[in-house]
Amino acid sequence: MYDHPFTPLVSVPVDPRTARVHEEGWQSWSPSGAYALGARPHRPTDANWATVCYRPGATVPAGVFQGEGLLALDPGDGSPARLWAAVDPTGSVPSIRLAVRDGVAEVAADGPVKEWTGTSVQAVLGDWADALGVPDPRPAPTVWCSWYEYFTAVTEDDIHENLRAMDTLDLPIDVVQIDDGYQKALGDWLTLSGRFRSRAAMADAIRARGRRAGIWTAPFLVDPASDLAAEHPDWLVRDAAGGFAHAGRNWGHDLCVLDITHPGAAAYLTTVFATLRAEGYDYFKTDFLYAGALDGVRHREVDAVEAYRTGIALIRAAIGEDAYLLGCGAPILPSIGLFDAMRVSPDTAPHRRPEADDYSQPGQDPAEFTGAARQWQHGRLWVNDPDCLMARPAVETRERWAAHVEATGGLMASSDRLLSLDQWGVTTTRRLLTGVER
């Protein structure tokens, strides 16, 4: 998929002192942003992260800029900004490269692209998105999410405590979203962990307080130790050697990929989401979606991007058009037209710097870098999700992080144990959630 030869496209004179290049990363967590010509763009520092957070197999030579489906240039000499964009962004996403030699930017691509010009990098990206004709997204609800306080240890009692706190603190939260930890294993979405007694009863309790119930899944990931993998190994994507395709390593173990081209796997995916919807959940955060677009041997011979889009279409059909669908860890261009909202950055964290300084990893610095660079997507492709507000005192530079979340105008979600907030935290959380229509 990524060994196509690169064809030269154009040579553009640049001012090496002031020119800037915008690289668009492959998926939500892939670093995206504008760089000076002498800067070193963010690259994977770990082979596992290259699979989980970047475009697998798409290596970049030293001294070269590379965008996945989109690459923009401000020549820095007063001439218009230039954009090279995929002709068929939801079907074929070429890699586009730029290298500078003797004051000239040489641009090449390994697939069809079209050139655009505009007044600035962000403006020309916005013009390109406007021309796609994606319908205006629905306003996002306000959300409380369990993840950044409880992580995988969340319990049913934690949800109840925060439900009561929302009322006590008078917080305008529309959706209470249960994140990772309620399920027995990745893939066994309808089997509860020991920390939850009943999904349906939990949804009923949320709705009884006048709020909507939301839930997290990673629909294309399967834990090799799950019941699903043991009972239906034929539902998993294979590699060329006949083993299971590798979706990277997380949660302390290797991960497999659900093959939605297999009729049994497709029926199972539909059953999972139809069941959750019937239980009262109508806000769905779908995560680690990159896995659905990984190359591999599937039951039906289709392109990986087509398989991914087919899988998301199955989810949408199961939950209904009225449910709210948020994507995360998702291949950006192949997701156009499929989601109400989209995470447009790596995860945030209570700390600023990411592990190993890899800008695909959790941290406020990488979340701000990529989130700001993808601001052009907001309101054009979907509602941007800058990731959750964390306003508790233990969060490093919480004021700066809150200012970034507020400035995006996108999806507003709180992710604190609400009773741990001090006065600044309560006031800031209430202000951001009250906000304006997004």
C-alpha positions in Angstrom: 0.0 0.0 0.0 2.9 2.4 0.8 5.6 1.3 -1.7 4.3 3.3 -4.6 6.9 5.4 -6.4 6.8 9.1 -5.8 6.1 11.3 -8.9 7.5 14.8 -8.9 4.7 17.4 -9.1 6.1 21.0 -8.9 9.1 23.1 -7.9 8.3 26.2 -5.8 10.8 29.0 -4.9 10.7 29.7 -1.1 12.2 32.0 1.4 14.1 29.6 3.7 13.8 32.0 6.6 10.1 32.5 6.7 8.5 29.6 4.7 6.3 27.1 6.6 5.2 23.6 5.7 2.0 22.0 7.1 2.1 18.2 7.4 -1.3 16.5 7.9 -0.9 13.3 9.9 -2.7 10.0 9.1 -5.0 9.8 12.1 -6.3 11.6 15.2 -3.1 11.1 17.2 -0.6 11.6 14.4 1.3 14.9 14.8 0.0 17.6 12.4 1.2 21.2 12.1 3.3 23.8 10.4 7.1 23.8 10.6 9.9 26.1 9.6 12.0 24.7 6.9 14.9 24.1 9.2 12.8 22.3 11.9 12.7 18.6 12.5 9.1 17.3 12.1 7.7 15.0 14.8 8.3 11.4 14.0 7.7 8.1 15.9 10.2 7.3 18.5 9.0 3.7 19.0 8.1 1.0 16.5 4.9 0.2 18.4 3.8 3.8 18.3 4.5 3.9 14.6 1.7 1.4 14.2 -0.7 2.7 16.8 -0.4 6.4 16.2 1.1 7.1 12.7 0.5 5.7 9.3 1.9 2.1 9.4 4.6 1.5 6.9 4.9 5.1 5.8 8.5 5.9 6.6 9.8 9.4 5.9 13.4 10.1 4.8 15.4 12.5 6.9 15.1 16.1 5.8 11.8 15.5 4.1 8.3 16.8 5.0 5.4 14.4 4.5 1.7 14.8 4.7 -0.9 12.0 4.4 -3.4 13.2 1.8 -2.7 16.9 2.5 0.4 19.0 2.5 0.5 22.8 2.5 3.2 25.3 1.9 3.5 29.0 2.7 6.5 30.0 0.5 7.2 32.9 2.9 7.9 35.4 0.0 4.4 36.9 -0.2 3.1 34.5 -2.8 0.0 32.5 -2.2 -0.1 29.5 0.1 -0.1 26.2 -1.9 -1.9 23.0 -1.0 -1.6 19.5 -2.5 -4.6 17.4 -1.6 -5.9 13.9 -2.3 -8.3 13.8 -5.3 -10.3 11.0 -3.6 -9.7 11.7 0.1 -12.2 9.0 1.4 -10.9 6.3 -1.0 -7.2 6.9 -1.8 -4.9 8.9 0.5 -1.5 9.4 -1.1 1.6 10.5 0.8 2.9 13.9 -0.3 6.5 14.9 0.2 8.4 18.2 0.2 12.1 18.7 0.2 14.0 22.0 -0.1 17.1 22.3 -2.1 18.9 25.6 -2.9 15.8 27.7 -2.0 13.4 25.6 -4.0 10.7 23.3 -2.6 10.4 20.1 -4.6 7.0 18.4 -4.1 6.2 14.8 -5.0 3.4 12.3 -4.3 2.7 8.6 -4.6 -0.8 9.1 -5.9 -3.2 11.5 -7.5 -3.4 15.0 -6.0 -4.9 18.4 -6.9 -3.3 21.7 -6.2 -5.1 24.6 -4.4 -3.9 28.1 -3.6 -5.1 30.4 -0.8 -4.2 33.4 1.4 -2.6 31.3 4.2 -2.1 27.6 5.2 -5.2 27.4 7.4 -7.3 29.3 4.8 -6.4 27.1 1.9 -7.0 24.0 4.0 -10.4 25.5 4.9 -11.2 26.3 1.3 -10.4 22.7 0.4 -12.7 21.4 3.1 -15.5 23.7 2.1 -15.4 22.4 -1.4 -16.1 18.9 -0.2 -19.7 19.9 0.6 -19.9 18.0 3.9 -23.2 18.9 5.6 -22.9 21.2 8.6 -22.4 19.2 11.7 -24.9 19.1 14.5 -24.1 21.1 17.6 -22.2 18.9 20.1 -23.7 18.1 23.5 -21.7 18.8 26.6 -20.1 15.8 28.2 -18.7 14.3 31.4 -16.3 11.4 30.7 -14.8 9.0 33.2 -11.5 8.4 31.6 -9.0 11.0 32.8 -9.8 10.5 36.5 -10.6 6.8 36.8 -9.0 5.2 33.6 -9.7 1.5 33.4 -10.5 1.2 37.1 -13.8 3.1 36.8 -16.7 1.6 38.8 -20.5 1.9 38.7 -20.3 3.7 42.1 -17.9 6.3 40.5 -20.6 7.1 37.9 -23.3 7.5 40.6 -21.1 9.7 42.7 -20.4 12.1 39.8 -24.1 12.1 38.7 -25.0 13.4 42.2 -22.1 15.9 42.0 -23.4 17.3 38.7 -26.6 18.2 40.4 -24.9 19.6 43.5 -22.6 21.8 41.5 -25.2 22.8 39.0 -23.1 21.8 36.0 -24.8 21.9 32.5 -23.8 18.4 31.4 -25.9 16.8 28.7 -24.1 13.4 28.4 -22.5 11.2 31.0 -20.1 9.0 29.1 -18.7 5.7 30.6 -15.2 5.1 29.2 -12.9 2.1 29.1 -13.3 -0.3 32.1 -16.9 -1.4 32.1 -16.3 -4.3 29.7 -14.6 -7.7 30.4 -12.2 -7.4 27.5 -11.6 -5.6 24.2 -14.0 -7.4 21.9 -16.2 -8.7 24.6 -18.3 -5.5 24.7 -21.5 -7.0 26.0 -19.8 -8.9 28.9 -19.3 -6.7 32.0 -16.2 -6.4 34.1 -16.7 -7.0 37.8 -16.9 -3.3 38.5 -20.3 -2.9 36.8 -23.6 -4.7 37.6 -25.8 -3.6 34.7 -25.3 -1.4 31.7 -29.0 -0.9 31.2 -29.6 0.1 34.8 -26.7 2.5 34.6 -28.2 4.1 31.5 -31.6 4.3 33.3 -30.0 6.0 36.3 -28.3 8.6 34.0 -31.5 9.3 32.1 -33.5 9.5 35.3 -31.5 12.6 36.2 -32.3 14.3 32.9 -29.0 13.5 31.2 -28.1 11.3 28.2 -26.1 8.1 28.5 -22.8 7.7 26.6 -20.4 4.8 26.2 -16.9 4.1 24.9 -15.8 1.2 22.6 -12.8 0.3 20.5 -14.9 -1.6 17.9 -12.1 -2.9 15.7 -9.7 -4.1 18.4 -9.8 -7.6 19.9 -7.8 -8.8 22.8 -6.3 -12.2 21.9 -7.3 -13.4 25.3 -11.0 -12.4 24.8 -13.9 -14.8 24.5 -14.4 -13.4 21.0 -10.9 -14.4 19.8 -11.2 -17.8 21.4 -14.6 -18.6 19.9 -14.3 -16.9 16.5 -10.7 -16.8 15.4 -12.0 -16.7 11.8 -13.4 -13.2 12.5 -9.9 -11.7 12.9 -7.8 -10.1 10.1 -4.8 -12.2 9.1 -1.4 -11.2 8.0 0.3 -12.4 4.8 1.9 -15.3 6.6 -1.4 -16.6 8.0 -1.0 -15.3 11.5 -3.2 -12.6 13.1 -2.7 -9.1 11.8 -0.9 -7.0 14.4 -2.7 -3.8 15.6 0.1 -2.8 17.9 0.5 -3.3 21.7 -1.5 -1.5 24.4 -3.0 -2.4 27.8 0.0 -4.6 28.3 -0.7 -7.0 25.4 -0.7 -7.4 21.6 -3.9 -6.6 19.8 -5.8 -8.2 16.9 -8.3 -6.6 14.4 -11.9 -7.5 13.9 -12.6 -8.4 10.2 -15.9 -6.7 9.5 -15.9 -8.2 6.0 -16.7 -11.6 7.6 -20.5 -11.9 7.8 -20.3 -13.3 11.4 -18.1 -10.4 12.6 -20.3 -7.8 10.8 -23.4 -9.3 12.5 -21.7 -9.3 15.9 -20.7 -5.6 15.5 -24.2 -4.7 14.6 -25.6 -6.7 17.6 -23.2 -4.9 20.0 -24.2 -1.4 18.9 -27.9 -2.2 18.5 -27.9 -3.6 22.0 -26.2 -0.6 23.5 -28.6 1.7 21.7 -31.6 -0.4 23.0 -30.3 -0.1 26.5 -30.5 3.7 26.3 -27.1 4.8 25.2 -27.3 7.4 22.4 -23.7 9.0 22.5 -21.0 6.7 21.3 -17.2 7.4 21.5 -15.6 5.0 19.1 -11.8 4.8 19.7 -8.6 3.2 18.3 -10.3 3.3 14.9 -7.0 3.2 13.0 -7.2 -0.6 13.4 -10.1 -0.9 11.0 -7.9 0.6 8.2 -4.9 -1.6 8.8 -3.7 -3.7 5.9 -4.3 -7.5 6.1 -5.9 -10.5 4.7 -9.7 -10.2 5.1 -12.6 -12.6 4.5 -13.5 -10.5 1.5 -10.8 -8.9 -0.6 -11.3 -5.2 -0.2 -9.0 -2.2 0.3 -8.4 -1.5 4.0 -9.9 2.0 3.8 -13.0 0.6 2.2 -13.2 -2.0 5.0 -12.9 0.8 7.6 -15.7 2.9 6.1 -17.9 -0.2 5.8 -17.4 -0.9 9.5 -18.3 2.7 10.5 -21.4 2.5 8.3 -22.4 -0.7 10.2 -22.1 1.1 13.5 -24.1 4.1 12.2 -26.9 1.9 10.9 -27.1 0.1 14.3 -27.2 3.2 16.5 -29.4 5.3 14.2 -29.0 8.7 12.6 -30.2 10.5 15.8 -27.4 9.1 18.0 -24.2 11.1 18.3 -21.1 9.5 17.0 -17.6 10.6 18.0 -14.4 9.2 16.4 -11.0 8.9 18.0 -7.7 7.4 16.8 -9.3 7.5 13.4 -7.8 7.9 10.0 -8.7 11.6 9.3 -9.4 11.8 5.5 -11.1 8.4 5.3 -13.5 9.4 8.1 -14.9 12.4 6.2 -18.7 12.3 6.1 -19.1 9.5 8.8 -19.0 11.3 12.2 -20.6 14.0 14.1 -17.4 14.8 16.0 -13.8 13.8 15.7 -10.8 13.9 18.0 -8.3 16.0 16.2 -5.3 15.5 18.5 -3.4 13.0 20.6 -4.7 12.5 24.1 -4.2 15.2 26.7 -2.8 14.3 30.1 -2.4 15.8 33.6 1.2 16.6 32.5 2.5 18.7 29.6 5.3 16.7 28.0 4.7 13.3 26.2 6.7 10.2 26.8 10.0 10.2 25.0 9.0 13.5 23.5 6.9 11.6 20.9 4.1 14.0 19.9 1.6 11.2 19.2 1.7 10.4 22.9 -0.5 11.8 25.7 0.4 15.2 26.9 -0.9 18.8 26.8 1.9 20.0 24.5 1.2 17.5 21.7 -2.6 17.9 22.1 -2.3 21.7 21.8 0.2 21.5 18.8 -2.0 19.2 16.6 -5.3 20.4 17.9 -4.6 24.0 16.9 -3.2 23.0 13.5 -6.4 21.2 12.7 -8.7 24.0 13.7 -9.6 24.4 10.0 -11.6 21.1 10.2 -14.0 22.4 12.9 -17.5 23.1 11.5 -16.4 21.9 8.0 -15.8 18.2 8.4 -17.3 17.7 11.9 -17.2 19.2 15.4 -13.6 19.2 16.5 -12.9 17.3 19.8 -9.8 18.9 21.4 -10.0 16.3 24.2 -11.3 16.7 27.7 -11.0 19.6 30.1 -9.2 18.6 33.3 -9.6 21.4 35.9 -8.6 19.7 39.2 -5.7 21.2 41.2 -3.4 18.3 40.5 -3.3 19.0 36.7 -0.2 20.7 35.5 -0.8 24.1 33.9 -4.5 23.5 34.1 -5.2 27.2 33.2 -3.3 27.0 29.9 -5.0 23.7 29.0 -8.5 25.1 29.8 -7.7 28.1 27.6 -6.8 25.8 24.7 -10.0 23.8 25.0 -12.1 26.9 25.2 -10.4 28.5 22.2 -11.3 25.6 19.9 -15.0 26.2 20.2 -15.5 22.4 19.8 -16.8 19.6 21.8 -16.7 20.4 25.5 -16.2 17.5 27.9 -15.2 17.5 31.6 -13.1 14.5 32.9 -12.5 15.1 36.6 -13.9 13.6 39.7 -16.2 16.5 40.2 -16.0 16.6 44.0 -12.2 17.0 43.7 -12.6 20.4 42.0 -11.7 23.6 43.9 -13.5 26.9 43.3 -11.5 27.7 40.2 -12.1 24.3 38.8 -15.9 24.4 39.3 -16.2 27.9 37.9 -14.0 27.1 34.8 -15.8 23.8 34.2 -19.2 25.5 34.4 -18.1 28.3 32.1 -16.7 26.1 29.4 -19.7 23.8 29.5 -22.1 26.6 29.4 -20.3 28.2 26.4 -22.1 29.0 23.2 -23.7 26.8 20.5 -20.9 24.9 18.8 
